[in-house]
Amino acid sequence: MINTSITTQIGIFFVSLATSFSIQAQTPSSPDFSATHLKDMAILLTGKEPTTGLPSNIEGNLKWKLYSKEVQNNWAEYTKKIGVPMVNWAKQHIGQTSDTIFYPFSGPDFTTVYQLFPNAKRYVMVAMQHAGRPMDLSAHTPLITDQSLDQLTSAWQLYGTHGFFVTEYLERYYYASQGKIGASTFLAIFLKLQGFDIERVTPIKVGANGEVEELPLNTTLWSSVRFNATKNGNPIVLDYLRIDLSNQGFQAAPDHFKFVQQMSVNPTLFKAASHLPQNTNFNMIANAVLDQAPLVVQDETGLNYTALSQKFDSTLFGKFVVAHQAFQNYHGDLARAFAQRQDVQPLNFRVGYYKDGNYVLMVARRK
């Protein structure tokens, strides 16, 4: 997910942290999260009609019709321009990997990690956005329904072109309406669009030993969430953890660093990470991945190229001259590598931030 600056990233964190203590999710105390209802919820969120029909607050709603069109048109555009080329590229250049994939600084971008690593059994995503409960569009008043549809439509209007949601906007979606549209809502959408049936959802947290622990369904504030889903009979676990990945965040919550150390032994993905892994204030997570991960797939916003090259053999794809204008002080070493190396391979799809039409991916395997 894109941030306009490191200052914005850190500022949003403190605003979100302060606000989270005073805002309660406006959802039922005993939600219906049965597998049958989860299926209908996810279908509605993708802009389609469940077999049971549209609920009364959706039927005939003009905002719903606009949202449905926006999702379906943008997803079709994304699939053609980005999704299919990415899947084909991954088959050729990444291949089979381990059962667990680690995706820090992810936002709710399940689509990318799944398309690059479609054979994993567990996906572990970490970001700063609240998970919240996945939105049940059938359970709200007309006012909250309309507010939520406005926010969801806004989120999708550029997805087909960009292939990501803007981080600052994701914070607005959570706080802008009583519906509290958090990361779990977008995760549910992406799971369904990728052909998964959601079997189970529950809030989670990181325990004292760094292990993920499930919480009761009636937990008021869902900061983090676990999805159990299946596709063609194959089950997966998707864990989304709201964690501050800065050094200060780890110092304040040592259990979170234990968790990151445990996850860093797995193949790791960095995409649209605001160059934070190259910042000294984030060197704890950067070093954990550099020291342990067997495979790193990243765009230019991930680990420092020089540091990566000391421990990994990398293959470069695409074209890189300069970072996004918000981060132009970063990655001069990568620009030199693209100018000097003779083995750079083409990349035929957009990934990460817009840089005058130039995009880059690196596949780095431990030496």
C-alpha positions in Angstrom: 0.0 0.0 0.0 1.3 3.4 -0.8 2.2 6.1 1.7 3.1 9.6 0.6 6.0 9.8 3.1 7.5 8.2 6.2 6.1 11.1 8.2 2.6 10.3 7.0 3.1 6.6 7.9 4.2 7.5 11.5 1.6 10.2 11.9 -1.3 8.0 10.8 -0.1 5.4 13.3 -0.3 7.7 16.3 -3.7 9.1 15.2 -5.0 5.6 14.8 -3.6 4.5 18.1 -5.2 7.3 20.0 -8.5 7.0 18.3 -8.8 3.3 18.7 -9.2 3.6 22.4 -12.3 5.8 22.0 -14.1 4.3 19.0 -16.1 1.1 19.3 -17.2 -0.9 16.3 -20.9 -0.4 15.6 -21.6 -4.1 15.1 -23.8 -6.7 16.7 -22.4 -8.3 19.9 -23.1 -11.8 18.5 -22.5 -11.7 14.7 -23.5 -14.5 12.5 -20.2 -15.9 11.3 -21.5 -19.3 10.2 -19.9 -20.7 7.0 -23.2 -20.2 5.2 -23.6 -16.6 6.2 -19.9 -15.8 5.6 -20.4 -17.1 2.0 -23.3 -14.7 1.4 -21.4 -11.8 3.1 -18.5 -12.3 0.8 -20.6 -12.6 -2.3 -22.4 -9.3 -1.4 -19.0 -7.6 -0.9 -17.9 -8.6 -4.4 -20.9 -6.8 -5.8 -22.9 -9.9 -6.7 -26.2 -11.4 -5.5 -26.2 -14.4 -3.3 -28.4 -17.4 -4.1 -30.7 -16.3 -1.3 -31.3 -13.0 -3.0 -30.5 -9.4 -2.1 -31.3 -8.2 1.4 -34.0 -5.5 1.8 -31.5 -2.7 2.5 -29.6 -3.5 -0.8 -32.4 -4.4 -3.2 -33.2 -1.4 -5.4 -30.4 0.7 -3.9 -28.7 2.8 -6.6 -25.5 3.0 -4.6 -25.3 -0.8 -4.6 -25.7 -0.9 -8.4 -22.9 1.6 -8.8 -20.7 -0.3 -6.4 -21.4 -3.6 -8.1 -20.4 -2.2 -11.5 -17.3 -0.6 -10.1 -16.0 -3.8 -8.5 -16.7 -6.0 -11.4 -15.3 -3.6 -14.0 -12.1 -2.8 -12.0 -11.5 -6.5 -11.2 -11.8 -7.4 -14.8 -9.3 -4.7 -15.8 -6.9 -5.7 -13.0 -7.1 -9.3 -13.9 -6.3 -8.7 -17.5 -3.5 -6.1 -17.1 -1.9 -7.2 -13.9 -3.3 -10.4 -12.4 -2.9 -12.8 -15.3 0.6 -11.6 -16.2 1.7 -11.7 -12.6 0.5 -15.3 -12.1 2.3 -16.4 -15.3 5.5 -14.5 -14.3 5.4 -16.2 -10.8 5.1 -19.7 -12.3 8.2 -19.1 -14.3 10.4 -17.2 -11.8 9.3 -18.2 -8.3 7.7 -21.6 -8.5 6.9 -23.9 -5.6 7.8 -22.5 -2.2 7.2 -23.3 1.5 3.9 -23.7 3.3 4.0 -20.2 5.0 4.5 -16.8 3.3 5.4 -13.7 5.2 4.2 -10.3 3.8 5.0 -7.3 6.1 3.8 -3.8 5.2 1.1 -5.5 3.3 -2.1 -3.6 3.9 -5.0 -5.8 2.9 -3.3 -6.9 -0.3 -4.0 -10.6 -0.3 -4.3 -10.6 -4.1 -0.6 -10.0 -4.7 0.8 -12.5 -2.2 -1.7 -15.2 -3.4 -0.9 -14.7 -7.1 2.9 -14.8 -6.5 2.7 -17.7 -4.0 -0.5 -19.7 -4.9 0.6 -23.0 -3.3 1.1 -21.8 0.3 -1.1 -23.1 3.1 -0.7 -20.1 5.4 -0.3 -16.4 4.5 0.9 -14.0 7.3 0.2 -10.4 6.5 1.3 -7.5 8.8 0.3 -3.8 8.5 -1.0 -0.8 10.5 -4.6 -0.7 9.4 -7.2 -2.0 11.9 -8.7 -5.3 10.8 -12.2 -4.7 12.1 -14.9 -7.3 11.6 -15.6 -8.2 7.9 -18.6 -6.0 6.9 -22.0 -7.6 6.7 -23.8 -5.3 4.2 -27.1 -7.0 5.0 -27.0 -6.1 8.7 -26.9 -2.3 8.6 -29.5 0.5 8.5 -30.1 2.3 5.2 -27.9 5.2 6.3 -24.9 3.1 7.3 -25.4 0.9 4.2 -25.2 4.0 2.0 -22.2 5.4 3.8 -20.4 2.1 3.5 -21.2 1.7 -0.2 -19.9 5.2 -0.9 -16.6 4.3 0.8 -16.3 0.9 -0.8 -17.0 2.4 -4.3 -14.4 5.1 -3.7 -11.8 2.4 -2.8 -12.4 0.5 -6.0 -12.5 3.3 -8.5 -8.8 3.1 -9.4 -8.0 -0.4 -8.3 -8.0 -1.8 -11.9 -5.4 0.7 -13.0 -3.2 0.9 -9.9 -3.6 -2.5 -8.4 -3.6 -1.2 -4.8 -5.5 0.9 -2.3 -3.9 4.1 -1.0 -2.9 3.6 2.7 -4.2 7.0 3.9 -7.6 6.2 2.3 -7.8 2.9 4.1 -7.6 4.7 7.4 -10.4 7.0 6.2 -12.6 4.1 5.3 -12.3 2.8 8.9 -13.2 6.0 10.6 -15.3 7.8 8.0 -18.5 5.9 8.6 -20.3 3.9 11.3 -19.7 0.8 9.2 -16.0 0.7 10.2 -14.6 -0.7 7.0 -11.3 -2.3 8.0 -8.7 -4.5 6.4 -10.8 -7.6 7.0 -13.5 -6.4 4.7 -11.1 -6.0 1.8 -9.5 -9.4 2.7 -12.9 -11.0 2.5 -13.5 -9.4 -0.9 -10.1 -10.5 -2.3 -10.5 -14.1 -1.0 -13.9 -14.4 -2.8 -12.6 -12.8 -6.0 -9.8 -15.3 -6.0 -12.2 -18.1 -5.8 -12.1 -19.0 -2.1 -15.0 -19.8 0.2 -14.5 -18.4 3.7 -15.3 -21.1 6.2 -14.4 -19.3 9.4 -13.2 -15.9 10.7 -12.1 -14.9 14.2 -10.1 -12.1 15.9 -6.5 -12.9 16.9 -3.6 -11.4 18.7 0.1 -12.1 19.3 0.7 -13.8 22.6 3.7 -13.4 24.9 5.7 -16.1 23.2 5.2 -14.7 19.7 2.5 -17.2 18.7 -0.8 -16.2 17.3 -3.8 -16.7 19.6 -7.4 -16.7 18.7 -9.9 -14.5 20.6 -13.7 -14.8 21.2 -16.0 -13.7 18.4 -17.6 -11.1 20.7 -14.3 -9.3 21.2 -15.2 -5.6 20.8 -12.2 -4.3 18.9 -10.8 -6.6 16.2 -7.3 -5.3 15.6 -6.2 -8.5 13.9 -8.0 -11.3 12.1 -7.7 -14.9 11.0 -9.6 -16.3 8.0 -9.9 -20.0 7.3 -10.8 -20.5 3.7 -10.9 -23.3 1.0 -10.5 -23.3 -2.8 -11.0 -26.5 -4.8 -11.0 -28.5 -1.5 -7.6 -27.0 -0.4 -7.6 -25.1 2.9 -5.6 -22.1 3.7 -5.1 -19.9 6.8 -4.8 -16.1 6.3 -3.6 -14.2 9.3 -3.6 -10.4 9.3 -1.8 -8.8 12.2 -2.0 -5.1 13.1 1.6 -4.5 14.3 3.9 -1.5 14.4 7.0 -2.8 12.6 9.3 0.1 13.6 12.1 -0.4 16.1 10.1 1.6 18.7 7.1 -0.6 18.1 9.1 -3.7 18.8 10.6 -2.1 21.9 7.2 -1.3 23.2 5.8 -4.8 22.4 8.7 -7.4 22.5 6.2 -10.2 21.8 5.6 -8.6 18.3 9.3 -8.9 17.6 9.3 -12.5 18.6 6.5 -13.1 16.2 8.4 -11.3 13.4 11.5 -13.3 14.1 9.5 -16.5 13.8 7.9 -15.4 10.5 11.1 -14.2 9.0 12.3 -17.8 8.4 9.8 -18.0 5.6 9.8 -16.7 2.0 9.0 -13.0 2.4 7.3 -10.4 0.1 7.8 -6.6 0.1 5.6 -4.5 -2.1 4.8 -0.8 -1.8 6.4 -0.7 1.6 7.2 3.1 1.5 11.0 2.2 1.6 10.6 1.7 5.3 12.8 -1.5 5.3 15.6 0.8 4.1 15.1 3.2 7.0 17.2 2.8 10.2 14.1 3.0 12.3 13.0 -0.3 10.7 16.3 -2.2 10.8 15.1 -4.8 13.3 12.6 -6.3 10.8 15.0 -5.7 7.9 17.8 -7.6 9.7 15.5 -10.4 10.8 14.5 -11.1 7.1 18.1 -10.6 5.8 19.4 -13.1 8.4 16.7 -15.8 8.0 14.5 -15.7 5.0 15.3 -18.3 2.3 13.7 -16.2 -0.4 12.8 -12.6 -0.8 10.5 -11.2 -3.6 10.3 -7.4 -3.6 9.9 -4.2 -5.5 12.2 -1.3 -5.0 10.6 -0.4 -1.6 11.8 -3.4 0.2 15.3 -4.3 1.6 18.3 -2.3 0.6 19.8 -3.7 -2.5 23.4 -3.7 -1.3 22.5 -5.4 2.0 20.4 -7.9 0.1 23.2 -8.7 -2.4 25.6 -9.6 0.4 23.5 -12.6 1.5 21.3 -13.4 -1.6 21.7 -14.0 -5.3 19.2 -11.7 -7.0 17.5 -11.6 -10.4 16.3 -8.2 -11.5 13.1 -7.7 -13.6 11.8 -4.5 -15.2 13.4 -1.1 -15.2 14.5 1.2 -12.4 16.0 4.6 -12.8 14.7 6.5 -9.7 12.3 5.9 -6.9 8.8 7.4 -6.7 9.1 11.2 -6.2 8.2 10.9 -2.5 11.2 8.7 -1.9 13.9 9.9 -4.3 16.7 9.7 -1.8 16.4 5.9 -1.7 18.0 3.2 -3.7 20.7 4.8 -5.7 22.5 1.5 -5.5 19.6 -0.3 -7.2 19.6 2.2 -10.0 23.3 1.6 -10.6 22.7 -2.1 -10.6 20.0 -1.8 -13.3 22.4 0.4 -15.3 25.4 -1.9 -15.0 24.0 -5.5 -14.9 23.6 -7.2 -18.2 21.2 -9.9 -17.0 18.1 -7.7 -16.2 15.0 -9.4 -17.5 11.7 -7.8 -18.7 8.6 -7.3 -16.6 5.2 -7.1 -18.4 2.9 -5.9 -15.7 2.6 -2.9 -13.3 3.6 -3.5 -9.7 4.1 -1.0 -6.8 4.3 2.8 -7.2 4.0 4.7 -10.4 7.4 5.8 -11.6 7.0 7.1 -15.2 5.8 3.7 -16.3 8.8 1.9 -14.9 8.4 -1.1 -12.5 10.7 -3.5 -10.9 10.7 -6.8 -9.1 13.6 -8.7 -7.5 13.8 -12.4 -6.8 16.5 -13.0 -4.2 17.5 -16.5 -3.1 19.9 -17.1 -0.2 23.4 -17.9 -1.2 
